[in-house]
Amino acid sequence: MKQRGGVLEFAVLGLLHEAPMHGYELRKRLNAVLGSFRAFSYGSLYPCLKQLLRTGWIVEDVPADAGKLAGKRSKIVYKLTAEGKEHFQELLAESGPSAWEDENFGVHFAFFARTDAATRLRILEGRRSRLEERLEGFRASLARTRERVDAYTQELQRHGLESVEREVRWLNELIDSERHPGAAPQAVGSADGTTPAPPKQQRSRVPTDASAAGRAKQPRSN
């Protein structure tokens, strides 16, 4: 899959595979799908749609009552063609190194519900291996530059290391779920997939009325 344009193409085909949509609906859905993983430029959507129209993977559907309402521009609805559906299935089946990269992994993951289990597992394991390589680089860099960089740079490096470690833990949980689909899902209570333990209840140091009254009745020793 090509970088950038290929990611947007994949996302548009996937959303139109769910249902036909007009441009404004696509913009909102793309923001929801891609916004969590990468920056999305609305200006790139319509050139992408024109390209998909030229390749025959989508078609424009103009409502039958278009033009009846004077002064109002009808909304063009985009629909997936049979060739577009076939191409989307081919994109879903991709599980090579390009599917593991930062640019592509998010959109692949967004359509995991329609991806077969074997492909999902290959992508997750590949993504984990790529991040483990990145972890080694982070750790080596921290060890080399510890004495040569200032405290803020060290904190930035440590932040990057911790972010990758969190994603690796998250991927480990997903891979385990894919390998054991019948297992009960683990509760998720934080961004790194761990469930924080409830805070321990501390005993109140303020005496209750009953305990205070009991002490008041005790006779003083001579």
C-alpha positions as CSV (number, residue, x, y, z in Angstrom):
1,M,0.0,0.0,0.0
2,K,1.3,3.5,-0.9
3,Q,1.9,5.8,2.0
4,R,-0.5,8.6,2.8
5,G,-2.8,8.4,-0.2
6,G,-3.1,4.7,0.2
7,V,-4.1,5.0,3.8
8,L,-6.9,7.4,2.9
9,E,-8.0,5.3,0.0
10,F,-8.2,2.2,2.2
11,A,-10.2,4.2,4.8
12,V,-12.7,5.6,2.3
13,L,-13.3,2.2,0.7
14,G,-13.8,0.6,4.1
15,L,-16.3,3.2,5.2
16,L,-18.2,3.0,1.9
17,H,-18.2,-0.8,2.3
18,E,-20.4,-0.2,5.3
19,A,-22.9,2.1,3.5
20,P,-23.1,4.7,0.8
21,M,-22.2,8.2,2.1
22,H,-22.0,11.8,0.8
23,G,-18.8,13.8,1.3
24,Y,-19.7,15.4,4.6
25,E,-20.6,12.1,6.2
26,L,-17.3,10.7,4.9
27,R,-15.4,13.6,6.5
28,K,-16.9,13.0,9.9
29,R,-16.4,9.2,9.8
30,L,-12.8,9.6,8.6
31,N,-12.1,11.9,11.4
32,A,-13.4,9.3,13.8
33,V,-11.5,6.4,12.2
34,L,-8.2,8.1,11.4
35,G,-8.1,10.9,13.9
36,S,-6.9,8.7,16.7
37,F,-3.9,7.4,14.7
38,R,-2.8,10.2,12.3
39,A,-3.5,13.7,11.2
40,F,-6.2,13.9,8.5
41,S,-6.4,16.7,6.0
42,Y,-10.0,17.4,4.8
43,G,-8.4,18.9,1.6
44,S,-7.1,15.5,0.6
45,L,-10.5,13.8,0.7
46,Y,-12.0,15.1,-2.6
47,P,-8.9,14.4,-4.7
48,C,-9.0,10.9,-3.3
49,L,-12.6,10.5,-4.2
50,K,-11.9,11.7,-7.8
51,Q,-9.1,9.1,-8.0
52,L,-11.4,6.4,-6.8
53,L,-14.0,7.4,-9.4
54,R,-11.4,7.2,-12.2
55,T,-10.3,3.8,-11.2
56,G,-13.9,2.6,-11.1
57,W,-13.9,1.6,-7.4
58,I,-16.7,4.0,-6.5
59,V,-19.5,5.7,-8.3
60,E,-21.5,8.9,-7.7
61,D,-25.2,8.5,-7.1
62,V,-27.3,11.6,-7.6
63,P,-30.7,11.6,-5.9
64,A,-33.7,11.3,-8.3
65,D,-35.1,14.6,-7.1
66,A,-31.9,16.5,-7.7
67,G,-32.6,19.9,-9.2
68,K,-36.2,20.0,-8.1
69,L,-35.4,22.2,-5.2
70,A,-34.4,25.6,-6.7
71,G,-31.4,27.2,-5.2
72,K,-30.3,24.1,-3.3
73,R,-27.4,21.9,-4.4
74,S,-28.1,18.2,-4.2
75,K,-25.7,16.0,-2.2
76,I,-23.8,13.5,-4.2
77,V,-23.7,10.1,-2.6
78,Y,-20.7,7.9,-3.1
79,K,-21.2,4.1,-3.5
80,L,-18.7,1.2,-3.7
81,T,-18.7,-0.8,-7.0
82,A,-18.2,-4.5,-7.2
83,E,-14.6,-3.9,-8.2
84,G,-14.2,-1.5,-5.3
85,K,-15.4,-4.2,-2.9
86,E,-13.0,-6.7,-4.4
87,H,-10.1,-4.2,-4.0
88,F,-11.0,-3.5,-0.4
89,Q,-10.9,-7.2,0.4
90,E,-7.4,-7.3,-1.2
91,L,-6.3,-4.4,1.1
92,L,-7.7,-6.2,4.1
93,A,-5.7,-9.3,3.4
94,E,-2.4,-7.4,3.3
95,S,-0.3,-8.4,6.3
96,G,3.3,-7.6,5.2
97,P,5.7,-5.1,6.8
98,S,3.8,-2.0,5.4
99,A,0.8,-3.0,7.5
100,W,2.9,-2.8,10.7
101,E,4.2,0.8,10.1
102,D,2.9,3.8,12.0
103,E,1.2,5.2,8.9
104,N,-0.8,2.1,8.0
105,F,-1.3,0.1,11.2
106,G,-4.1,2.3,12.6
107,V,-6.4,2.0,9.6
108,H,-5.8,-1.7,9.3
109,F,-6.7,-2.0,13.0
110,A,-9.8,0.1,12.5
111,F,-11.1,-2.6,10.1
112,F,-10.1,-5.6,12.1
113,A,-13.7,-6.7,12.6
114,R,-13.8,-7.5,8.8
115,T,-10.3,-9.0,8.7
116,D,-9.8,-12.8,9.1
117,A,-8.2,-14.0,12.3
118,A,-4.9,-15.3,10.7
119,T,-4.3,-11.9,9.1
120,R,-5.1,-10.0,12.3
121,L,-2.6,-12.1,14.2
122,R,0.2,-11.6,11.6
123,I,-0.3,-7.8,11.6
124,L,-0.3,-7.7,15.4
125,E,2.8,-9.9,15.7
126,G,4.5,-7.9,13.0
127,R,3.7,-4.6,14.7
128,R,5.0,-5.9,18.0
129,S,8.3,-7.0,16.4
130,R,8.7,-3.6,14.8
131,L,8.1,-1.9,18.2
132,E,10.5,-4.2,20.0
133,E,13.2,-3.2,17.5
134,R,12.3,0.5,18.3
135,L,12.5,-0.3,22.1
136,E,16.1,-1.6,21.6
137,G,17.0,1.6,19.8
138,F,15.5,3.8,22.5
139,R,17.3,1.9,25.3
140,A,20.6,2.1,23.4
141,S,20.2,5.8,22.8
142,L,19.4,6.4,26.5
143,A,22.5,4.5,27.5
144,R,24.8,6.4,25.1
145,T,23.5,9.9,25.7
146,R,22.8,9.7,29.4
147,E,25.8,11.8,30.4
148,R,25.8,14.1,27.3
149,V,22.2,15.5,27.2
150,D,20.3,17.7,29.6
151,A,17.5,16.6,31.9
152,Y,14.7,17.7,29.6
153,T,16.1,15.7,26.7
154,Q,16.4,12.7,28.9
155,E,12.8,13.1,30.0
156,L,11.7,13.3,26.3
157,Q,13.6,10.1,25.5
158,R,12.2,8.4,28.6
159,H,8.7,9.5,27.5
160,G,9.2,7.9,24.1
161,L,10.4,4.7,25.7
162,E,7.5,4.4,28.0
163,S,5.0,5.1,25.2
164,V,6.4,2.3,23.1
165,E,6.5,0.0,26.2
166,R,2.8,0.7,26.7
167,E,1.9,-0.2,23.1
168,V,3.9,-3.4,23.3
169,R,1.9,-4.4,26.5
170,W,-1.3,-3.6,24.7
171,L,-0.3,-5.7,21.7
172,N,0.6,-8.6,23.9
173,E,-2.9,-8.6,25.3
174,L,-4.4,-8.4,21.8
175,I,-2.2,-11.2,20.5
176,D,-3.1,-13.4,23.5
177,S,-6.8,-12.7,22.9
178,E,-6.4,-13.6,19.2
179,R,-4.7,-16.9,20.1
180,H,-7.2,-17.8,22.8
181,P,-10.5,-16.4,21.5
182,G,-12.6,-18.2,24.1
183,A,-10.8,-16.6,27.1
184,A,-12.6,-14.0,29.1
185,P,-11.5,-10.5,28.0
186,Q,-9.2,-8.6,30.4
187,A,-10.8,-5.5,32.0
188,V,-9.2,-2.4,30.7
189,G,-9.0,0.5,33.1
190,S,-6.1,2.6,31.8
191,A,-4.4,3.6,28.6
192,D,-1.8,0.8,28.9
193,G,-4.4,-1.9,29.3
194,T,-3.9,-2.4,33.0
195,T,-6.6,-2.2,35.6
196,P,-5.5,0.0,38.5
197,A,-6.0,-1.5,41.9
198,P,-8.6,0.3,44.0
199,P,-7.0,2.6,46.6
200,K,-6.7,1.1,50.1
201,Q,-9.1,2.4,52.6
202,Q,-7.4,4.1,55.5
203,R,-8.7,4.0,59.0
204,S,-10.1,7.3,60.1
205,R,-8.2,8.9,62.9
206,V,-11.2,10.8,64.0
207,P,-12.9,8.9,66.9
208,T,-16.5,8.0,66.5
209,D,-19.1,9.1,69.0
210,A,-19.4,5.6,70.4
211,S,-15.7,5.1,70.9
212,A,-15.3,8.6,72.5
213,A,-18.2,7.9,74.9
214,G,-16.7,4.6,75.9
215,R,-13.4,6.1,76.8
216,A,-15.2,8.8,78.8
217,K,-16.8,6.2,81.0
218,Q,-13.6,4.3,81.8
219,P,-12.5,5.1,85.4
220,R,-9.1,6.7,85.8
221,S,-6.4,4.6,87.5
222,N,-4.8,6.1,90.6
